[in-house]
Amino acid sequence: MFKPVGDDPLVELPVGQMRMMRLLGNKSWTPSSLGEELGLSVSAVTQMANRLDAIGLLARIEDPTDRRVKHLTLTPLGLELMRKRQERRVRLLETVLNHMPVDRQVEFIHLLEELLEASAKATESVDNSILTEAEVEQRLPLPPSYARDK
């Protein structure tokens, strides 16, 4: 149900670039602050930013107080694609939820809220490190039928 949609222009982007775009959709970041948030080196962030810049999804804006500092932000095209992607995902989730009784929908939403609260508490007590997708897969017992499209 939540497989990438064929007409989604973002479907080919690697997970790391999508994570970067999600963060940039909320505000602009410097490469160093973004690297810290993503758990990546500044050079890795720069390489990913270069790729997104080359396809017109990311822009670098000069800091008005320090010309050496660049802020990364999504272009209008990047913002629009992320907005459409989010709307599509919300519609898909609504479709799924509409096949559940209302009381189960409410229960599901409460469980998600609890999960978010627990996640916030857990990251406060840990060093805010972010596991990569590969690290998560190594730590989780996944069924043999689990297959990822890469």
Phi and psi in degrees as a GROMACS rama.xvg file:
@    title "Ramachandran Plot"
@    xaxis  label "Phi"
@    yaxis  label "Psi"
@TYPE xy
-104.421  26.2424  PHE-2
-69.3524  153.648  LYS-3
-58.8342  140.468  PRO-4
-82.8586  134.74  VAL-5
-57.7587  -31.6351  GLY-6
-90.2918  5.97499  ASP-7
-79.1261  113.786  ASP-8
-65.1242  -14.2301  PRO-9
-90.4636  -2.28844  LEU-10
-60.5638  -28.6968  VAL-11
-86.2221  -9.33399  GLU-12
-71.3526  138.962  LEU-13
-64.8258  158.705  PRO-14
-55.2605  -42.5069  VAL-15
-60.7553  -40.7651  GLY-16
-69.0888  -35.0444  GLN-17
-67.0803  -40.1433  MET-18
-60.4155  -42.8338  ARG-19
-62.1857  -44.4907  MET-20
-64.0971  -37.6155  MET-21
-60.5009  -44.6653  ARG-22
-65.9961  -41.9684  LEU-23
-69.9726  -18.2274  LEU-24
-69.7529  -19.7809  GLY-25
-96.1211  -30.8124  ASN-26
-169.276  170.421  LYS-27
-86.9498  154.502  SER-28
-135.75  152.855  TRP-29
-83.2571  156.705  THR-30
-57.1265  -37.8592  PRO-31
-69.9045  -41.6691  SER-32
-68.8802  -36.0126  SER-33
-67.3982  -41.1166  LEU-34
-61.2864  -40.717  GLY-35
-62.4896  -44.8228  GLU-36
-64.7817  -38.384  GLU-37
-88.6595  -9.44312  LEU-38
73.7312  34.7089  GLY-39
-124.171  159.325  LEU-40
-73.826  159.405  SER-41
-60.9885  -37.7013  VAL-42
-65.9502  -36.6655  SER-43
-65.5931  -41.6905  ALA-44
-62.5824  -43.247  VAL-45
-61.5791  -42.5078  THR-46
-62.8647  -44.4236  GLN-47
-65.3366  -41.1679  MET-48
-62.4397  -40.2895  ALA-49
-59.5419  -41.8705  ASN-50
-65.5639  -43.3557  ARG-51
-68.7817  -35.1394  LEU-52
-64.9917  -41.1035  ASP-53
-62.7201  -27.6379  ALA-54
-102.652  11.1539  ILE-55
81.3134  19.1105  GLY-56
-102.196  -14.7476  LEU-57
-131.826  145.317  LEU-58
-128.722  151.532  ALA-59
-107.694  127.732  ARG-60
-117.105  130.869  ILE-61
-70.1593  136.601  GLU-62
-70.4333  129.241  ASP-63
-66.5594  -21.6652  PRO-64
-97.8718  -17.4119  THR-65
-148.925  104.75  ASP-66
-63.5014  -18.6103  ARG-67
-74.4594  -21.3832  ARG-68
-92.8457  131.227  VAL-69
-114.479  140.775  LYS-70
-106.899  135.609  HIS-71
-95.0564  136.974  LEU-72
-149.868  160.497  THR-73
-79.8913  146.099  LEU-74
-74.832  167.867  THR-75
-54.486  -38.321  PRO-76
-63.5776  -45.5137  LEU-77
-59.5582  -44.3894  GLY-78
-62.7002  -42.9947  LEU-79
-63.8601  -44.3861  GLU-80
-63.9446  -39.9456  LEU-81
-67.2285  -38.8828  MET-82
-63.0214  -46.2733  ARG-83
-63.2773  -39.8232  LYS-84
-63.078  -43.5824  ARG-85
-64.6511  -43.8026  GLN-86
-59.8956  -42.2723  GLU-87
-62.4911  -42.022  ARG-88
-67.3754  -38.0457  ARG-89
-64.5451  -44.1148  VAL-90
-60.1166  -41.4955  ARG-91
-63.5812  -42.6405  LEU-92
-65.6831  -40.4024  LEU-93
-60.2797  -40.2866  GLU-94
-60.7219  -44.3681  THR-95
-64.4087  -48.897  VAL-96
-62.5243  -32.5211  LEU-97
-65.4108  -13.6985  ASN-98
-93.1197  7.73057  HIS-99
-114.72  149.22  MET-100
-61.4171  150.906  PRO-101
-57.0714  -41.4777  VAL-102
-63.6614  -34.5294  ASP-103
-72.8224  -34.3517  ARG-104
-60.5877  -46.1095  GLN-105
-62.8522  -43.8205  VAL-106
-60.803  -43.6059  GLU-107
-59.7932  -45.3193  PHE-108
-63.6924  -40.559  ILE-109
-63.4972  -40.1713  HIS-110
-64.2266  -39.5906  LEU-111
-63.2631  -40.7437  LEU-112
-62.8699  -41.7831  GLU-113
-62.1551  -41.6809  GLU-114
-61.6668  -43.187  LEU-115
-63.5704  -41.9237  LEU-116
-63.6586  -44.3607  GLU-117
-64.2882  -38.3607  ALA-118
-63.7114  -42.941  SER-119
-62.2955  -42.6567  ALA-120
-66.2258  -40.1259  LYS-121
-65.6652  -40.1208  ALA-122
-74.5137  -20.8001  THR-123
-70.9405  -37.3402  GLU-124
-84.5866  -15.9633  SER-125
-97.4947  -176.847  VAL-126
-89.0815  26.2326  ASP-127
59.6538  19.8996  ASN-128
-71.9986  147.707  SER-129
-108.918  125.03  ILE-130
-78.3035  142.241  LEU-131
-75.635  163.979  THR-132
-58.371  -39.8135  GLU-133
-63.8086  -40.6815  ALA-134
-64.4806  -39.6792  GLU-135
-63.3214  -45.4964  VAL-136
-61.8797  -35.4418  GLU-137
-69.0014  -31.7108  GLN-138
-87.5922  -24.1884  ARG-139
-91.1537  138.425  LEU-140
-78.8125  100.857  PRO-141
-94.7639  143.888  LEU-142
-66.7284  153.992  PRO-143
-58.2958  -26.7247  PRO-144
-77.5043  -8.72574  SER-145
-65.7647  124.108  TYR-146
-139.923  139.017  ALA-147
-109.259  144.917  ARG-148
-90.9633  118.737  ASP-149
